[in-house]
Amino acid sequence: MKSSIKISALALAFAAFTFSAKAQSTTPTSTTTASGIRYSIGVDAGIPTGKLSDSYNWNLGGSLQVDIPVANKLFVTVNAGYDNIFGKNVTVGTITSKAQNIELLPVKAGLKYFVVSNFYVQGEAGAAFVLDKTKIDANNSAAFVYAPQIGYQFQLGGKNYIDAGVRYEASTKLNSDVDDSKVNFFGLRVAYGF
């Protein structure tokens, strides 16, 4: 129940942010560099889903992204970042302990397509490297990760923009012997693009 409230709040916040902005008449290609490549640096936050939400409250991190134009309205994306998933107090029987934070370094590539003006759909896949393997009892150094996303780019003037996107990110198991060791969350990325 708590997760559904958090996910709903995140979705509503993004919707309000999207619809409160003035409509833009520029096309997404107006925010490119001379070579057509766009760069962005952003803050990532999320709410764990599934079994992960039993032991973890939320995640926070950052990412760098490069958008490379390949066709009209279509870009190849390369994204690298850092995610810290914060553990919460868990009670087993009479013992309460705090779950160890999960630290990941996701590296993904994918496609971003502008459906209309500044609204896009994006899909990425790659690997999430585990930075604290021994602390969280993981036996895999990396996990396959995928992330479908929708978003909107708000023009700031010139070649600068704010890129706001909502995504669902999921991984394979961090410990191949534990079915519940997948990292799944709904996330929000707000980035400054130039």
Residue pairs with C-beta under 8 A, 6 or more apart in sequence:
2 53
3 47
3 48
3 49
3 53
6 47
6 58
7 47
7 49
7 186
10 47
10 166
10 186
10 188
11 166
11 186
13 188
14 164
14 166
14 188
17 164
18 152
18 164
21 152
21 154
23 117
24 117
24 118
24 154
24 155
25 117
26 117
26 118
26 155
27 114
27 117
28 73
28 114
28 117
28 118
28 120
28 153
29 36
29 69
29 72
29 73
30 155
30 159
31 38
31 153
31 155
31 159
31 160
31 161
31 193
32 38
32 69
32 159
33 39
33 159
36 68
36 69
37 66
37 67
37 68
37 69
38 66
38 67
38 75
38 193
38 194
39 64
39 65
39 66
39 67
39 193
39 194
40 64
40 65
40 67
40 163
40 191
40 192
40 193
40 194
41 62
41 63
41 64
41 65
41 191
41 192
42 62
42 63
42 64
42 65
42 163
42 189
42 190
42 191
42 192
43 60
43 61
43 62
43 189
43 190
43 191
44 59
44 60
44 61
44 62
44 63
44 81
44 83
44 187
44 188
44 189
45 58
45 59
45 60
45 61
45 187
45 188
46 58
46 59
46 60
46 83
46 169
46 185
46 186
46 187
46 188
47 53
47 58
47 59
47 185
47 186
47 187
48 56
48 57
48 58
48 59
48 85
48 183
48 184
48 185
49 168
49 184
49 185
49 186
50 180
50 182
50 184
51 180
51 182
52 85
52 180
52 182
52 183
52 184
52 185
54 90
55 87
55 88
55 90
55 99
56 85
56 86
56 87
56 88
56 99
56 102
57 86
57 87
57 88
58 85
58 86
59 83
59 84
59 85
59 86
59 102
59 185
59 187
60 83
60 84
60 86
61 81
61 82
61 83
61 84
62 81
62 82
63 79
63 80
63 81
63 82
63 106
63 189
63 191
64 79
64 80
64 81
65 77
65 78
65 79
65 163
65 191
66 77
66 78
66 79
67 75
67 76
67 77
67 112
68 75
68 76
68 77
68 78
69 75
70 76
73 113
73 114
74 111
74 112
74 113
74 114
75 111
75 112
75 113
76 109
76 110
76 111
76 112
77 108
77 109
77 110
77 111
77 112
77 122
77 124
78 108
78 109
79 106
79 107
79 108
79 109
79 110
79 124
79 126
80 105
80 106
80 107
80 108
81 105
81 106
82 103
82 104
82 105
83 102
83 103
83 104
83 105
83 106
83 128
84 101
84 102
84 103
85 101
85 102
85 103
85 104
85 183
85 185
86 101
87 98
87 99
87 100
87 101
87 102
88 98
88 99
89 96
89 97
89 98
89 99
90 96
90 97
90 98
90 99
100 132
100 135
100 136
101 132
101 135
102 130
102 132
102 136
102 174
102 183
103 130
103 131
103 132
104 128
104 129
104 130
104 131
104 183
105 128
105 129
105 131
106 126
106 127
106 128
106 129
106 145
106 169
107 126
107 127
107 128
107 129
108 124
108 125
108 126
108 127
108 145
108 147
109 124
109 125
109 126
110 122
110 123
110 124
110 125
110 147
111 122
111 123
112 120
112 121
112 122
113 120
113 121
113 122
114 120
115 121
118 152
118 153
118 154
118 155
118 161
119 150
119 151
119 152
120 150
120 151
120 152
120 153
120 165
121 148
121 149
121 150
122 148
122 149
122 150
122 151
122 165
122 167
123 146
123 147
123 148
123 149
124 146
124 147
124 149
125 144
125 145
125 146
125 147
126 144
126 145
127 142
127 143
127 144
127 145
128 142
128 143
128 144
128 145
128 171
128 183
129 141
129 142
130 136
130 138
130 140
130 141
130 142
130 143
130 174
133 139
133 140
133 141
136 174
137 175
138 174
138 175
138 181
139 174
139 175
139 176
139 177
140 172
140 173
140 174
140 175
140 176
143 171
143 172
143 173
143 174
143 182
143 183
144 171
144 172
145 169
145 170
145 171
145 172
145 183
146 169
146 170
147 167
147 168
147 169
147 170
147 187
148 167
148 168
149 165
149 166
149 167
149 168
149 189
150 165
150 166
150 167
151 163
151 164
151 165
151 166
151 189
152 163
152 164
152 165
153 161
153 162
153 163
153 164
153 193
154 161
154 162
154 163
154 164
155 161
156 162
159 194
160 192
160 193
160 194
161 192
161 193
161 194
162 190
162 191
162 192
162 193
163 189
163 190
163 191
163 192
163 193
164 188
164 189
164 190
164 191
165 188
165 189
166 186
166 187
166 188
167 186
167 187
167 188
167 189
168 184
168 185
168 186
168 187
169 183
169 184
169 185
169 186
169 187
170 182
170 183
170 184
171 182
171 183
171 184
172 182
173 179
173 181
173 182
174 181
174 182
174 183
175 181
